[in-house]
Amino acid sequence: MKRFIVMSLLLAICAFAGENSQLERINSHILIEDFSSALDDAKLSFDNNSASNKLKFKYIECLALNGEELKAIKELKNLKEDDYEHLNFDTIENISWAILNKASKSTQYTTRLTTLIGVHLTQDVRAIKILNNSMKDSNAIIRSVSLQLSSSYMDKPLKEMVNNLFLNEKLWLVRLEVIKAIGKMKVFERESELKEIIANEKSTFEEKEVAISSLVN
């Protein structure tokens, strides 16, 4: 009897160690954003009948990270009610971000705009990439809104994009938002150019007003 108990404990320890090793390997792929490799490893580990809850949810998380959010949601629905007691918040969050990432690339302007607002409200570091890409959007309204929303962040990639748009944006309405963002985000290297806009007789009243506001900021 004692031998049976010892053997059972050893098997349980080995299974636990093997599972931890699998999870660590999958998480390592996720850490370096090698999502396809993470999904490959998760698929090998995943088995509806024998996989632990942790491995099940990690597989679902990997599906979401690879843009297969519909399949991830389907797998969630297939889980038993008891499984949800072990549902990790990261899994829900990654599925949500997978949906937002896909929506941000939609061909429909209203979908991109709605996504942009939702992304901004998260105040999450993952919003930076979407905001950055939106400032390069082909739609002028999307560019304008993304500039307004990005102004509340002070992250270097967003500052660099605003700095670049200051030199290259040609559309007047969008350019006004760029000048506003320069002040709000404190891009100090553009101070002399703001003064030039104010002094330039060819600058419009709106451009001068926005440039003055940015200098004050």
C-alpha positions as a Markdown table, in Angstrom:
| # | Residue | x | y | z |
|---|---|---|---|---|
| 1 | Met | 0.0 | 0.0 | 0.0 |
| 2 | Lys | 2.8 | 2.4 | 1.0 |
| 3 | Arg | 4.6 | 1.6 | -2.3 |
| 4 | Phe | 1.5 | 2.4 | -4.3 |
| 5 | Ile | 1.1 | 5.8 | -2.5 |
| 6 | Val | 4.7 | 6.6 | -3.1 |
| 7 | Met | 4.5 | 5.7 | -6.8 |
| 8 | Ser | 1.3 | 7.7 | -7.2 |
| 9 | Leu | 3.1 | 10.8 | -5.6 |
| 10 | Leu | 6.1 | 10.4 | -7.9 |
| 11 | Leu | 3.9 | 10.2 | -11.0 |
| 12 | Ala | 2.0 | 13.3 | -9.9 |
| 13 | Ile | 5.2 | 15.2 | -9.3 |
| 14 | Cys | 6.5 | 14.1 | -12.7 |
| 15 | Ala | 3.3 | 15.2 | -14.4 |
| 16 | Phe | 3.3 | 18.5 | -12.6 |
| 17 | Ala | 7.0 | 19.1 | -13.5 |
| 18 | Gly | 6.3 | 18.2 | -17.1 |
| 19 | Glu | 3.3 | 20.6 | -17.3 |
| 20 | Asn | 5.3 | 23.4 | -15.8 |
| 21 | Ser | 8.1 | 22.8 | -18.3 |
| 22 | Gln | 5.5 | 23.0 | -21.1 |
| 23 | Leu | 4.0 | 26.2 | -19.8 |
| 24 | Glu | 7.4 | 27.8 | -19.3 |
| 25 | Arg | 8.3 | 27.0 | -22.9 |
| 26 | Ile | 5.0 | 28.4 | -24.3 |
| 27 | Asn | 5.4 | 31.5 | -22.1 |
| 28 | Ser | 8.9 | 32.0 | -23.4 |
| 29 | His | 7.7 | 32.1 | -27.0 |
| 30 | Ile | 5.0 | 34.6 | -26.0 |
| 31 | Leu | 7.5 | 36.8 | -24.2 |
| 32 | Ile | 9.5 | 37.3 | -27.4 |
| 33 | Glu | 6.3 | 37.6 | -29.4 |
| 34 | Asp | 6.9 | 34.3 | -31.3 |
| 35 | Phe | 3.2 | 33.5 | -31.2 |
| 36 | Ser | 3.2 | 30.9 | -33.9 |
| 37 | Ser | 5.7 | 28.8 | -32.1 |
| 38 | Ala | 3.8 | 29.2 | -28.8 |
| 39 | Leu | 0.7 | 27.9 | -30.6 |
| 40 | Asp | 2.6 | 25.0 | -32.0 |
| 41 | Asp | 3.8 | 24.0 | -28.6 |
| 42 | Ala | 0.4 | 24.6 | -27.0 |
| 43 | Lys | -1.3 | 22.4 | -29.7 |
| 44 | Leu | 1.1 | 19.5 | -28.8 |
| 45 | Ser | 0.2 | 19.9 | -25.1 |
| 46 | Phe | -3.5 | 20.4 | -25.6 |
| 47 | Asp | -5.9 | 17.4 | -25.3 |
| 48 | Asn | -9.5 | 17.9 | -24.4 |
| 49 | Asn | -9.6 | 14.7 | -22.3 |
| 50 | Ser | -6.3 | 14.9 | -20.4 |
| 51 | Ala | -4.9 | 18.4 | -20.5 |
| 52 | Ser | -5.0 | 20.4 | -17.3 |
| 53 | Asn | -7.0 | 23.6 | -17.1 |
| 54 | Lys | -3.8 | 25.6 | -17.2 |
| 55 | Leu | -2.8 | 24.0 | -20.5 |
| 56 | Lys | -6.3 | 24.4 | -21.9 |
| 57 | Phe | -6.4 | 28.1 | -21.2 |
| 58 | Lys | -2.9 | 28.6 | -22.5 |
| 59 | Tyr | -3.9 | 26.9 | -25.8 |
| 60 | Ile | -6.9 | 29.2 | -26.0 |
| 61 | Glu | -4.7 | 32.2 | -25.2 |
| 62 | Cys | -2.3 | 31.2 | -28.0 |
| 63 | Leu | -5.1 | 31.0 | -30.4 |
| 64 | Ala | -6.1 | 34.6 | -29.6 |
| 65 | Leu | -2.6 | 35.8 | -29.9 |
| 66 | Asn | -2.4 | 34.3 | -33.4 |
| 67 | Gly | -5.5 | 36.2 | -34.6 |
| 68 | Glu | -7.7 | 33.1 | -34.2 |
| 69 | Glu | -10.0 | 34.8 | -31.7 |
| 70 | Leu | -13.2 | 33.2 | -33.0 |
| 71 | Lys | -11.7 | 29.8 | -32.5 |
| 72 | Ala | -10.5 | 30.8 | -29.1 |
| 73 | Ile | -14.0 | 31.9 | -28.1 |
| 74 | Lys | -15.4 | 28.6 | -29.5 |
| 75 | Glu | -13.0 | 26.6 | -27.4 |
| 76 | Leu | -14.0 | 28.6 | -24.3 |
| 77 | Lys | -17.6 | 27.7 | -25.0 |
| 78 | Asn | -16.7 | 24.0 | -25.2 |
| 79 | Leu | -15.2 | 24.0 | -21.7 |
| 80 | Lys | -17.1 | 22.6 | -18.7 |
| 81 | Glu | -18.6 | 25.0 | -16.2 |
| 82 | Asp | -16.2 | 23.8 | -13.5 |
| 83 | Asp | -13.2 | 24.8 | -15.8 |
| 84 | Tyr | -14.2 | 28.5 | -15.5 |
| 85 | Glu | -13.2 | 28.5 | -11.9 |
| 86 | His | -9.6 | 28.3 | -13.1 |
| 87 | Leu | -9.9 | 30.8 | -15.9 |
| 88 | Asn | -6.9 | 33.1 | -15.9 |
| 89 | Phe | -7.5 | 36.9 | -16.4 |
| 90 | Asp | -4.6 | 37.0 | -18.9 |
| 91 | Thr | -6.5 | 34.6 | -21.2 |
| 92 | Ile | -9.6 | 36.9 | -21.3 |
| 93 | Glu | -7.4 | 40.0 | -21.7 |
| 94 | Asn | -5.4 | 38.4 | -24.6 |
| 95 | Ile | -8.5 | 37.4 | -26.4 |
| 96 | Ser | -9.9 | 40.9 | -26.0 |
| 97 | Trp | -6.7 | 42.4 | -27.3 |
| 98 | Ala | -6.7 | 40.0 | -30.2 |
| 99 | Ile | -10.2 | 41.2 | -31.2 |
| 100 | Leu | -9.1 | 44.9 | -30.9 |
| 101 | Asn | -5.9 | 44.3 | -33.0 |
| 102 | Lys | -7.9 | 42.7 | -35.8 |
| 103 | Ala | -10.6 | 45.4 | -35.6 |
| 104 | Ser | -7.9 | 48.1 | -35.8 |
| 105 | Lys | -7.0 | 46.8 | -39.3 |
| 106 | Ser | -10.6 | 46.6 | -40.5 |
| 107 | Thr | -11.5 | 48.0 | -44.0 |
| 108 | Gln | -14.5 | 49.8 | -42.4 |
| 109 | Tyr | -13.7 | 53.3 | -41.2 |
| 110 | Thr | -16.3 | 53.2 | -38.4 |
| 111 | Thr | -14.9 | 50.0 | -37.0 |
| 112 | Arg | -11.3 | 51.4 | -36.9 |
| 113 | Leu | -12.6 | 54.6 | -35.2 |
| 114 | Thr | -14.6 | 52.7 | -32.6 |
| 115 | Thr | -11.6 | 50.4 | -31.9 |
| 116 | Leu | -9.3 | 53.4 | -31.6 |
| 117 | Ile | -11.5 | 55.0 | -28.9 |
| 118 | Gly | -11.7 | 51.6 | -27.0 |
| 119 | Val | -8.0 | 51.0 | -27.2 |
| 120 | His | -7.3 | 54.5 | -25.8 |
| 121 | Leu | -9.6 | 54.0 | -22.8 |
| 122 | Thr | -7.6 | 50.9 | -21.7 |
| 123 | Gln | -4.5 | 53.0 | -20.9 |
| 124 | Asp | -2.6 | 49.8 | -21.6 |
| 125 | Val | 0.9 | 49.7 | -23.0 |
| 126 | Arg | -0.5 | 47.5 | -25.8 |
| 127 | Ala | -2.5 | 50.5 | -27.0 |
| 128 | Ile | 0.7 | 52.3 | -28.1 |
| 129 | Lys | 1.2 | 50.1 | -31.2 |
| 130 | Ile | -2.3 | 50.5 | -32.4 |
| 131 | Leu | -2.3 | 54.3 | -31.8 |
| 132 | Asn | 1.0 | 54.6 | -33.6 |
| 133 | Asn | -0.3 | 52.7 | -36.6 |
| 134 | Ser | -3.5 | 54.8 | -36.6 |
| 135 | Met | -1.5 | 58.0 | -36.9 |
| 136 | Lys | -0.4 | 56.7 | -40.3 |
| 137 | Asp | -3.9 | 55.7 | -41.4 |
| 138 | Ser | -5.1 | 56.6 | -44.9 |
| 139 | Asn | -8.2 | 58.2 | -43.5 |
| 140 | Ala | -7.6 | 61.8 | -42.3 |
| 141 | Ile | -10.3 | 61.6 | -39.5 |
| 142 | Ile | -8.6 | 58.5 | -38.1 |
| 143 | Arg | -5.2 | 60.3 | -38.1 |
| 144 | Ser | -6.8 | 63.3 | -36.4 |
| 145 | Val | -8.5 | 61.3 | -33.7 |
| 146 | Ser | -5.4 | 59.1 | -33.1 |
| 147 | Leu | -3.3 | 62.3 | -32.6 |
| 148 | Gln | -5.8 | 63.6 | -30.1 |
| 149 | Leu | -5.9 | 60.4 | -28.2 |
| 150 | Ser | -2.1 | 59.8 | -28.4 |
| 151 | Ser | -1.6 | 63.2 | -26.7 |
| 152 | Ser | -2.6 | 61.8 | -23.4 |
| 153 | Tyr | 0.4 | 59.3 | -23.6 |
| 154 | Met | 4.0 | 60.3 | -23.1 |
| 155 | Asp | 5.6 | 57.2 | -24.6 |
| 156 | Lys | 8.7 | 57.6 | -26.8 |
| 157 | Pro | 7.3 | 55.8 | -29.9 |
| 158 | Leu | 4.3 | 58.0 | -30.0 |
| 159 | Lys | 6.4 | 61.2 | -29.6 |
| 160 | Glu | 8.6 | 60.1 | -32.4 |
| 161 | Met | 5.6 | 59.5 | -34.7 |
| 162 | Val | 4.2 | 63.0 | -33.8 |
| 163 | Asn | 7.6 | 64.5 | -34.5 |
| 164 | Asn | 7.7 | 62.7 | -37.9 |
| 165 | Leu | 4.2 | 63.9 | -38.8 |
| 166 | Phe | 5.2 | 67.5 | -37.9 |
| 167 | Leu | 7.6 | 67.3 | -40.9 |
| 168 | Asn | 5.5 | 65.3 | -43.3 |
| 169 | Glu | 1.8 | 65.8 | -42.7 |
| 170 | Lys | 0.3 | 67.9 | -45.5 |
| 171 | Leu | -3.4 | 68.0 | -44.8 |
| 172 | Trp | -4.2 | 71.2 | -42.9 |
| 173 | Leu | -6.8 | 69.8 | -40.5 |
| 174 | Val | -4.5 | 67.0 | -39.5 |
| 175 | Arg | -1.5 | 69.3 | -39.2 |
| 176 | Leu | -3.4 | 71.4 | -36.7 |
| 177 | Glu | -3.8 | 68.3 | -34.5 |
| 178 | Val | 0.0 | 67.6 | -35.0 |
| 179 | Ile | 0.8 | 71.0 | -33.7 |
| 180 | Lys | -1.5 | 70.6 | -30.7 |
| 181 | Ala | 0.1 | 67.2 | -29.9 |
| 182 | Ile | 3.6 | 68.7 | -30.1 |
| 183 | Gly | 2.7 | 70.9 | -27.1 |
| 184 | Lys | 0.7 | 68.4 | -25.1 |
| 185 | Met | 3.4 | 65.7 | -25.5 |
| 186 | Lys | 6.2 | 68.3 | -24.8 |
| 187 | Val | 8.3 | 67.6 | -27.9 |
| 188 | Phe | 10.7 | 70.4 | -27.0 |
| 189 | Glu | 12.9 | 70.0 | -30.1 |
| 190 | Arg | 10.1 | 71.6 | -32.2 |
| 191 | Glu | 10.0 | 74.8 | -30.1 |
| 192 | Ser | 11.8 | 76.9 | -32.7 |
| 193 | Glu | 9.5 | 75.7 | -35.5 |
| 194 | Leu | 6.4 | 76.7 | -33.4 |
| 195 | Lys | 7.8 | 80.2 | -33.1 |
| 196 | Glu | 8.4 | 80.3 | -36.8 |
| 197 | Ile | 4.7 | 79.4 | -37.4 |
| 198 | Ile | 3.6 | 82.3 | -35.1 |
| 199 | Ala | 6.0 | 84.8 | -36.8 |
| 200 | Asn | 5.2 | 83.6 | -40.4 |
| 201 | Glu | 2.7 | 86.0 | -42.2 |
| 202 | Lys | 1.6 | 83.1 | -44.4 |
| 203 | Ser | 0.4 | 81.0 | -41.4 |
| 204 | Thr | -3.3 | 81.0 | -40.9 |
| 205 | Phe | -4.9 | 82.4 | -37.7 |
| 206 | Glu | -5.8 | 78.8 | -36.6 |
| 207 | Glu | -2.2 | 77.6 | -37.0 |
| 208 | Lys | -0.9 | 80.6 | -35.0 |
| 209 | Glu | -3.4 | 80.1 | -32.3 |
| 210 | Val | -2.6 | 76.4 | -32.0 |
| 211 | Ala | 1.2 | 77.0 | -32.1 |
| 212 | Ile | 0.9 | 79.6 | -29.3 |
| 213 | Ser | -1.1 | 77.1 | -27.2 |
| 214 | Ser | 1.5 | 74.5 | -27.8 |
| 215 | Leu | 4.3 | 76.8 | -26.7 |
| 216 | Val | 2.4 | 77.6 | -23.5 |
| 217 | Asn | 2.1 | 73.9 | -22.8 |
